[in-house]
């Protein structure tokens, strides 16, 4: 999967939780797992989400709020 596809999956998971769209996204891929950090630079802390995705299937494994 490309970074753009992973970010799209993470943003869909974010909107499914009723959260406003984050402006920044950072992708870190480690083997079959990708971690996408969604954040908003307007906030010094908090408001972000870490979305863990299986890169083979595109299934969201975990969504962790960042405090």
C-alpha positions, 0 to 999 in steps of 0.5 A, a space after each residue: 500500500 502507498 502512503 496516500 492509501 494508508 493516510 486515507 484509511 486512517 482519515 476514514 477511521 478518524 472520521 468514523 470516530 466523529 473527529 474533525 480531519 487532522 491536517 498532518 499525517 506521518 506514516 511509519 511502516 514496519 513490515 506488515 504493519 503501518 502506523 499513521 499519526 494524524 495530528 493538527 499543528 494548531 494544538 501544542 499537545 493532544 488532539 491526534 490519533 495513532 492508527 495502526 493498519 495491516 498493510 496486506 489487508 488495509 484493516 485498522 488494527 488499533 486506534 489510539 488517541 494521542 494526549 
